[in-house]
Amino acid sequence: MPRIPQRIAPALALVADEPLAIGVQRLTLEQLDHVLWVLRHELDRERAVHEARKALKRVRAVLRLVAEPLGAFAYRQENVVLRDVSRRLSEVRSAAVVVHTARTFVGANPQLLDPIAGRRLIVGLEDRRDLLRTSSLHDRQALTDLVTTLLAVRSRYAAWPISELQVDPQRPHRRPFRDEFATVASGLERTYRLGKEAMEAAVAEQSAEAFHHWRKRVKYLRYQHEMLEPLWPAVMTASAESLADLADGLGAEHDLAEMGATIAGRPSLILDPVTRYRFLSAIERQRRAAQADLVALGARSFAESPAAFVRRIGAYWEYARR
């Protein structure tokens, strides 16, 4: 049987001179098609989950960008559906990431565990991951339910009007997104403002939950920035890369926190309490060091006020569309 080649995720980027209504519909459909493909055809189930969750996050970032013209009810409905699909995939993905993080951490800190204890830890985490795998995507009915839900989402997005001629007389309120910066300005401002507030909360609280919340906000802003980057790549690429570095760094910090929480909640993974304490303390020290670097990077990414940030991106839009 021939091997099915891996599918590359489509870029989340508007095309120059592309009307906004067409661009929003195209981008969301491309990402949903990628999710459906990997769930149906990707043989590596861990990669399928990872790719599906990333693409769903991109769609939700686009929805946040156009939440105001889309309408509060429609936005909430679509966001909740995609959120719930992502949650059904997240447990399996998290268990796989904990295994990878533990392997890396143990390898980089051989003084913390003797070889037998290190192997016991990795095997225990692998068993946990494999147990979770048996539910989710290896369950044919669960997979069918996810795909059916996503096909319904796709059909709704494909029905979005992209011109006045396509407006449904039964739903006259649903009109194409106007091809102007005002269509995305409020969504962009809200994403940036919530990201800045989440950073301030993370600095104040110093908790894993606060940093995880900041990470989610940064990811939305990162994807929105990538979507708008083609407006003026010469000046937007650097800030897009900074947001990508920040999001990836926050992701690595979150992976350490997840690993620590898993080990703390399962004493059988490291039997000796003194060794377990030393191991968890080392994780915490690495997290604190990472957090300090991330806050410094975040301070640069969120240096502007929300209003100033939106004005700057709006100026790029006007420059590119004139």
Secondary structure as the mmCIF struct_conf table of DSSP 4:
data_model
#
loop_
_struct_conf.conf_type_id
_struct_conf.id
_struct_conf.beg_label_comp_id
_struct_conf.beg_label_asym_id
_struct_conf.beg_label_seq_id
_struct_conf.end_label_comp_id
_struct_conf.end_label_asym_id
_struct_conf.end_label_seq_id
HELX_LH_PP_P HELX_LH_PP_P1 PRO A 2 ALA A 11
HELX_LH_PP_P HELX_LH_PP_P2 LEU A 14 VAL A 15
TURN_TY1_P TURN_TY1_P1 ALA A 16 ASP A 17
HELX_RH_AL_P HELX_RH_AL_P1 LEU A 20 HIS A 41
BEND BEND1 LEU A 43 LEU A 43
HELX_RH_AL_P HELX_RH_AL_P2 ARG A 45 LEU A 65
TURN_TY1_P TURN_TY1_P2 VAL A 66 VAL A 66
HELX_RH_AL_P HELX_RH_AL_P3 ALA A 67 LEU A 70
HELX_RH_AL_P HELX_RH_AL_P4 ALA A 72 ALA A 108
TURN_TY1_P TURN_TY1_P3 PRO A 110 GLN A 111
BEND BEND2 LEU A 112 LEU A 113
HELX_RH_AL_P HELX_RH_AL_P5 PRO A 115 ARG A 133
TURN_TY1_P TURN_TY1_P4 THR A 134 SER A 135
HELX_RH_3T_P HELX_RH_3T_P1 SER A 136 HIS A 138
BEND BEND3 ASP A 139 ASP A 139
HELX_RH_AL_P HELX_RH_AL_P6 ARG A 140 ALA A 158
TURN_TY1_P TURN_TY1_P5 ALA A 159 ALA A 159
BEND BEND4 TRP A 160 TRP A 160
BEND BEND5 ILE A 162 SER A 163
HELX_RH_3T_P HELX_RH_3T_P2 GLU A 164 GLN A 166
TURN_TY1_P TURN_TY1_P6 PRO A 169 GLN A 170
TURN_TY1_P TURN_TY1_P7 PRO A 172 HIS A 173
HELX_LH_PP_P HELX_LH_PP_P3 PRO A 176 ARG A 178
BEND BEND6 ASP A 179 GLU A 180
TURN_TY1_P TURN_TY1_P8 PHE A 181 PHE A 181
HELX_RH_AL_P HELX_RH_AL_P7 ALA A 182 GLU A 205
HELX_RH_AL_P HELX_RH_AL_P8 ALA A 208 LEU A 228
HELX_RH_3T_P HELX_RH_3T_P3 GLU A 229 LEU A 231
BEND BEND7 TRP A 232 TRP A 232
HELX_RH_AL_P HELX_RH_AL_P9 PRO A 233 GLY A 265
HELX_RH_3T_P HELX_RH_3T_P4 PRO A 267 LEU A 269
BEND BEND8 ILE A 270 ILE A 270
HELX_RH_AL_P HELX_RH_AL_P10 PRO A 273 SER A 301
TURN_TY1_P TURN_TY1_P9 PHE A 302 PHE A 302
BEND BEND9 GLU A 304 GLU A 304
HELX_RH_AL_P HELX_RH_AL_P11 PRO A 306 ARG A 321
#
